[in-house]
Amino acid sequence: MKELSRIVKNLPQSGIRKLQEAAREIPDAIRLETGEPDFKTPDYICEAAARAMDEGFTKYTSVPGIQSLRNALAEDFSERLGIDVNTGQIVVTAGATMALDIVLGCLGNPGDEVLIPDPGWPVYTMQVMSNSLKPVPYIMPADKGFEPGRENIEPLITEKTKAIVVNTPSNPTGAVFHEETIRMILDLARKYDLYVISDEVYDYLIYEGKHISLKSLDQDGRVILISGVSKKYAMTGWRIGYAIASEEIISLMKQLMVPMIGNATAVAQKAAEAAITGPQDFVEISRRDYKKRRDAAAAVFREENVDFYFPHGAFYMMADISCCRMDSEKFALKLLADEHVAVAPGGTFGESSRQMVRISCGTEMTALCEGIRRMCRYIKKYSG
């Protein structure tokens, strides 16, 4: 048999997926490894999907998404960003992950380099590599609140650099970038003629400070904003994401959509439209609940005297396991086997976080705190 794809064979495995698979074998495991809201999708959204099915809205849609959904997105983002966003600048995809992948496919040529955050979501590396591009990590220093400085980015830029991926609020750190950081990144992008892929899927989950969208400061169409309904409306399984970019980039994205998927699921698009145009009470209720969980989790870490990094957005926290002198994946697998607590190994997010683990506050409060207590005891057990 002829050789299968070397590109796919060489893709790094996600440590999160590895822990998820292992945790499924332990029925009573406390699941702190998965970045998924534990809330049920609000009823009004599900009802809109049911109506769409009853009305026979189960056919192909236009490639970039149904007009009414894109109209709703254009209105919503125009208001929130303070700029004029029109439907020609929007494409709807099967999840924000797909939007990211399509953007990379449209921006890059084989051998181009893409700057990605470290620590950062591991899928960035996989997507860059699968598009025959080279990932170049830029460090987000823990001692600076996981916020990059100019010195962490500019020395990495070469003639081959095509784009920089930015994620704020951050997965896995929960960092919310300050305005000066956002402006510094845009300044570098203009200086070296780079595209900016801005993953803002957690933009509504801010506990302190303010989210500043890179797209809101975009003056020349080099910023591509990526977002979706998965986290904001507890719709992870509905698989609806979207990109906002210049019409030139959107045109290429639509072209690439045709052989990849054609269009996002019709019924799910109707559900997303209902989410965006309907009552937004759920969004604020869930944000407040996540903040309570964040605060409760932080209180446990402080009570147990275990080092952690206090997040200001998203629903993740990073904990320091360097005292255990153990690789993060080995630690995570031992913790799961011995204490029945699943966490994400920090090494899957980048070299700089190999002595950390990530926990998700998407888990119910009681289980979250119990899981952290067990983990803290485990850290102390292997400390030194």
N, C-alpha and C positions, 0 to 999 in steps of 0.2 A: 504493500500500500504506500502511496506517496505521502510525503510528510505533511502533517497538519500545520496550521498557522503557528509560526514561531512568536508572532506578536501576542496572541492570546495565551500561549503557553508561558510566556515570560511576564504576564501581568501579575503584580503582587496580590496575594490573597488578603481579603479583609479580615482582620482580627475580630471585628464585631460579629461577622457572620459565623466565624468559627466558634465563638462563645455562645451565640444563639443556638447553633446546632447542638452543642454540648448541653446547654441548659434545658433543651427540650427532653432530654433523657432523664431529667430530675424533676418530677412533677411538682414538688413543693419548693422549688428554687425561687428565691426572691429575685425578680428580674430588673436589674438596674443597668443593663447593658444596651438596651434598645432605645433609640431616640423617637419614641412614638407616644403621642398623647393617650392617656387612659380614658379620656372622655368619649362618650358616644356622640356620633354626628348628630347635630340638632335636628329635631323632628321636622321643622319646616323645610329643611334641605332635602331630607328623605322623601317627604311628601311631594316636593316638586319633581323629583326623579320618578316617583310612581305615576304622577299625572302625565309626565312625558311618555312613559311606556304605554299608559292607557290610550293616549292620543296617537300612538303609532310613531313616535319620534325615535325610531330605531334604525334609521338608514344612514348612509354616508352623509357627512357634512362637508362644507368647503374646507380646503386644506388648512388654512390658518385658524379655523374655528368659526362657530356660528356668529353672525353679525351682532346679535343682541348681547352675547357674552363679551365680545370685544368692545362694543359700545359701553357696557357697564365698566369694564376694566379701564377704558380710556377716561371715562368720567372720574372714576375713583382715583386713579393715579394723577390725573391733572390736578385734582383738588389737593391730594396729599403731597405731591412733589412741588407744587407751585409753578408748574410749567405746562405748556400745551402738548398733550399727548393725543394723537389721533389713531384711529383703528388701523391705518396703514403701517403703524409702528409696532403692532402687536401680533404675535403668533401664539396660539394655544397648543400645548403639547401634552403627551401622556406622562405627566409628572414633571417637576422641576429638574429632575435628573436627566430626562430626555432633552429638555431645553438646553442644559449645559453641554451635553454631548453634541447636539446639532450645532451650537455656536462654535465649538472648537473645530468641528468639521468644516465650517464655513470660513473661519478666520485663518486657519493654518495650512501650510504646505509641509510635506515630509522634511524633517530635520529642523523645523522651526522650534524655538524654545518658548516655554510658557512658565512664568513664575507662579508658584503655588505656595500657600501658607504652610508653615511648619511650627506648631502643630496645626493640622487642618484635616478636613474630611477626607478619608482615604480614597474615595471615589474620584477625586480630582486627579490623583496620580494615574489611576486606572484609565480614565477617559483620555487624558493627554497622551498616554502611551498607545492606547488602542487607535488613536487617530494619527499614528506615526509621527508624533511630536515628542519633544524631550521635556520632561518636567524638571524644573529647577527650583528647589525649595528655598524660601526666604524665611529666616528665623523670626518668630514673634516671641521675644524674651519674656520668660515668666516673671523676672524681677521688674519688668516694665508693664505688668498687667496684661501680658500677651498682646501688646500693641507694638507694631513695628516702627522703627525709626528709619530715617533716610539712609543711615549707614547700613541697615539690614537689607536694603533693596538695591540701591544704585550700583554698588560694586558688582552685582550679578548680571547687570544688563549688558548684552553684547549685540553685535550686528544681527544675530539670529533671533533675538528676543522679539516675539510677536505680540504677546499679551501678558497681563498680570491678572490673576484671580484674587478677588478680595471677598471676605466673608465677615460681615458684621451686621448684627450680633453673631458671635462666632460659635460654630460647632467644631471643636469640642470644649472651648474654654469659657464661653459665656462673656467674652470681652466685647465691649461696645466702644468703637473707635471714637476718639474726640475729633472735633472739626479740623484741628490743625493736622491730624494724621490723614484725614480724608483729602484735604487740600494738598498735602505733600505728595500723596500718591497720584493725584491728578496732575500735579506739576511735573512729576517724573514722566508720566504718560505723554504729556504734550512735548516735553523736552526731547524724548527719544522716540516719539511717534508710535506709541504702544496702544493697543486696545485694552480696555478694562472690563473684565467680566465680574460683575458685582452680584454675588449671591446674597439676596436680602430676604430669604424665606422666613427668617425670625424677626422681621422688622417691627412687629407689633409687641414683641416680648421684651419690653424695656422696664427695668425696675428703678434704676437711677440713671440720671443723665438723659440724653436725647439721641434718637437715631437720626443720623444725617445721611441721606441717600446720595451716593456718588452721582446718580443720574440727575438729581436736582441741580447739580453744579456743572453738568456737562454742557459745553459750549460748541462742540464741533462734531458730535455724533460718534465719539469713540467709546462711550460707555454702553455696555449691554446689561440691563437689569434683569435678573432672574428671580422669579418668585413662584408661588403656587398656593393652593388652598389646603394642602395636607396638614400643616401644623396649626394654622390660624383657625380652621373650622373643624379640626379633628377628622379630616377626610383623607388620611394616608392611603387607604385602599381604593379611593375613587380615581386616583392617578390623573390629576389635572394640574399642570403647571403652565407657565407662560414666560415669554421674553418680551422686553420692550427695548427697541433698538432703532437705528436709522432705517429708513425704508429700503436702502440698498442692502443692508444686512438681512432684514426681514425677507426680502425677495429671495435671497440665497437660501435662507432657512426653509422657506416654503418649498423651494425646489428640492431640497434634501429630504423634506418630510415625505414626499411622494413615494420614493422607494423604501423608506423606513417604516412608515405606518399609515400613510394616507391622511388620516385625521384622528384626533383624540375621540374617545367614545362619546357618542351623541348624548346619551342619557346623562353621563357624568358632566358634560358641558352644561346641560340644563340645571343640574344640581349646583354647579359652581356659580352659575348666574344667580340662582336664588340666594346662595350664600352671600354674594357680594352686594346684591341689591336689597336684601332682607334686613331684619333687625340685627343689630350688632351687639346686643346684650351679652351673648355667649362669649364674644372675644374678650370683653373686659372682665367678665366673671372668671374665665379660665386664667387670664393674666394674673388676677389677684390671687387665685388659688396656687398658681405656680410660685408666686412670690412667697406665700406662706410656707410652701414646701421648701423653697430655697432657704428661708430663714430658719426653719426647723432643722434642716440638714446641717446648716452651719453651726447651729447651737450644739448639735451632737458632736461634731468634730471638735469644737472648742471644749466641751465638757470632757471629752476623751483625750484632749491634748494631742491631737493628731493634725499635722500640717495639711492645709488645703488652700485652694485659691478661690477667693470670693467672687462669684460672677455677678455682672450687672445686667445681663440679658440672656435670652434663650432659656433652656431648662437643663443645662448641664453644669457639672462641677468637676474639677480636676483635683485629685488627692495625691499627695507625695508619698511614694513607697520606697524612697532611696535608702532609708534606714534598714530595709529588709535585705538589701544586697541580692536582689533577685530580679531577673528580667520580668517586665510587666506581663507578658503572656503567660509565663510560668506561674507568676503570682496569681493571675486571674483564674487559671485552670485549677490551681491548688485551692484557692478560696472557694470556687464552685464545688469542688469535690468534698472539701472538708466542712465548709460552713453553709453550703447550699445558697450562696449569694453570687449572682452573675454581674460582673462589671466589664467594661471595655478596656482592653490593654492599651496603655498610652502609646506603645511603640507603633501601633497601627496608624497613628495620626502623624508620625514623623520621628526623626532621630532625636529631636530635642525633648521629647516627652516619654522617652523609654523608661524613665523611673517614676512614671505617674500612671494612674488609672482614671478613667472617666466614669462618672455615674450620671444617670438620667433621673431628673426629678419629675419625669412623666409617670412615675409610679405612685400609687396611693400613699398617703401620708404615713400611716402606721407601718406599712411594709417598708417604705423608704427609710424611716428612722431605724427600724429594727435591722435592716440590711446594713446600714452604715455602722451601727454599733458592733455587729458581728465582724465587719471588715476592720474596724479600729482595733478590736481585740486581736484580730489576726495579725495586723501590722505590729502590734506590741509584742506578740508571741515570737515573731521572727526578727524583731529589731536587734540590730547590732550583730 
